[in-house]
Amino acid sequence: MPRPTRGGAIAGAFTPAELECLVRTAGETVGGGNALGHGTLSARQRELAERAYALLMADLAGQDPSTLRTRP
């Protein structure tokens, strides 16, 4: 797996509250569903995960994630 090009560039695109949500989303995804027992993610969790994925793919492709527009 390629190494990320810039440390912190992806995390820097998110607010602390958004990072908290992403961490919880990752935990819920690995655990097989959200904390309430539902198998789906909230709209906010999906939006943040999609942004994170786009930034990760850019980073792995050698692009600077901090230059991408990922917010509506």
Residue pairs with C-beta under 8 A, 6 or more apart in sequence:
1 60
2 60
4 10
4 56
4 59
4 60
5 59
5 62
5 63
5 64
6 59
6 64
6 65
6 66
9 55
9 59
9 64
9 65
9 66
10 52
10 55
10 56
10 59
10 65
11 19
12 66
13 51
13 55
13 65
13 66
13 68
13 70
14 22
14 48
14 51
14 52
18 48
21 44
21 45
21 48
22 48
22 49
22 52
24 35
24 45
25 41
25 45
25 48
25 49
28 34
28 35
28 41
28 45
29 41
32 39
33 39
33 40
34 40
34 41
34 42
34 45
41 49
51 70
51 71
54 68
54 70
55 65
55 68
55 70
56 65
58 64
58 65
58 68
59 65
